[in-house]
Amino acid sequence: MSQATAAPVTTGPDGMETVESFRLRARAWLAENMPRLPEATDDVAPEGDDDAAWVRARELQRTLWDGGFAGICYPKQYGGLGLSEAHQHAFTEESLPYEMPLLLNVPTLSICAPVILDMGTEEQKLEHLPKVLRGDEVLVQFLSEPSGGSDLAGLITRADRDGDVFRINGAKTWSTSAYAADFGLCLTRTDATVPKHRGLTMFLIPTKAPGITMRRITQVNGSTEFCEEFFDDLVVPASSVVGEVNGGWTVGSRQLFHERTAVGGGSPYVSGQGARSAGTAKLDLAELARETGQGDDPRVKELVGEAYAQEKVQEALIGRIVSAVEKGQFPGPSASIIRLFHAETDQQHVDYEVAIAGSAAVTGPAGQRSAGYAGQHYLMRQGASLGGGSTEMARNIISERILGMPREHAADRDVPFNEVKRGR
């Protein structure tokens, strides 16, 4: 395997390799070491269901690590390259024709690992981040609960202290790809005598530990990549706390920032760009129009143009918001703007796929680039309005924390959690 250091390196006044030098090295290394994307096929498994795909993703991530292109924006002391977001963008652009470990992007590389980087102890960073960047560890989020809805702070999974350990009891659900993960960030309640946001603690727990029962959830499109977990006296050491005990809302808020940034397409921590699987890739609307014999239809041309313009606006919006947040010009909750715009853009694209495909969305062939696949996409249309928090929550965040509008009434605000009325 060719090493990244084999090609000439040009540095700038700051001693960092220039973006153009990095791009040229990446271009040469990718061509020699990474496999080209395969041709489209009609045999497409539901997203995240193929165990072999996870093995493959880990192998590809290890190839990036061995070649010196893993963790471009992660600090050097934790196995990354310590380069800028511009370097990551250059690599992403060069990597588009190649097979990349996209399954690891969300939530491992763009959400969970950045939380450890931001909020973890030095021991946690040194222990887990190099393993993540080598492809040795996959991370998952244990946040949502069966009775929680959008009220994350109202969770009831509890962690009780018992000397030097905690005992976790409760349940989580809608955990993306948990069955393939090694560790999970699990938000729990450690103090029910204070208002709900103040008594939470985040843990980093092994997913295969005794005391965890995991089940896969079948979705409407046949995918079983979502999981639910049940914790029965799961014992974890105090050293697995991320952040502070009873300071979990601070950690969770940072986690939600990274999630909304990732879902919106603005994370600098990914390995490549694109859909996690062929089953979630968007159809090319112009190609779809030609396939259905509507390439010259003015109405269809208008839909294709509008969708293209929306995606270009989204790209510009991501750059503006991410840059402004990094510079401190916009508050962190501004990530909800790109998360909301992503949902609107994604749903619009799916709607236009069906509008152009017409009856072929139901009766046509279901290959990756065929009209019949529009119908399968439509089954999961609402997913874009839920991942990273619902669009309703995103609008609340934008109105309250960015625009300064009055907060929505909450009957449980400042009330000790064990005094909040629930159920009947």
C-alpha angles and dihedrals in degrees: 000000000000116000122227090235092063092082123069116272123213118197132200130226089280092058092248120125111260118251092240093051090049091048093053092048091048092049093053094043095048092051091053102038114025124071119243118248111270122243118271115274136193090227102086122161119212114270115285095358098107109090090194089059090061091051088049093049091053090049092050091049089052089052090055090049094050090048094050098249103105122111096008093179097034117103118265094238089065097046100274131115098246092225131141133269088254089062090051092050091051092051092046091053092050093046097055095099092050137078108259135181093258093154088070095055097080121068102347106054102023102037118015101036093048088053090055088047092051102035110015129101119260088253091053092049094049092044101047113020098065089048091051092050091049091051092246095118132043117196131205139186123246100191116114120073133202092249099031108082110176093333098098093168089057093068119139103198102119136205115202120198116238109176109291094353140059126225113216123204128172141060141278131194144188090039106168112234093339091151089065096045133100101200135019136203102231122191114207142169114253100166123035095176094077131060113290099260094052101055102057130112131189120221132189103219135178110249095216096051122127109267096044121104114187128193130182120233121222112224129204092264092052096257118139099187093114115084141193123213134202121201118205112179092323105185118214129170121248087245088071091070111114110211117344132335105261088011094094096117090065090052092043092050090053089048091053090050090056091044094052091046091049095046090048091053098249105111116124092200102074130113101229132328135266143064117330089236140006088256092067099041114119118247116245101249095204091051090046090053091053092046091055094044095250100112092120097040109119092212092053092045088055092052092048092049094047092051091048092050091048091054092049090051089050092053091051092045092052091053093048097046097043092047093047093049091049091051093047092245093118126036120250094254087068086088085080088069094063091039090055093044090050091055092049093047094046094049091046090053092050091048091052091048089058093041091055097039093049113175090352087074085074104026103030130093115285101222120138092263100031133105093244091066090066089072092054091049090052091058088066097037095118092055089085090061093052110040112097090015127316122294088244090059090047090054091049091051093048093048097044106033102031106027095034096232120159115284120254113258115262120186092202098052111132091357118128107255094236089058096052113110113235135178113359 
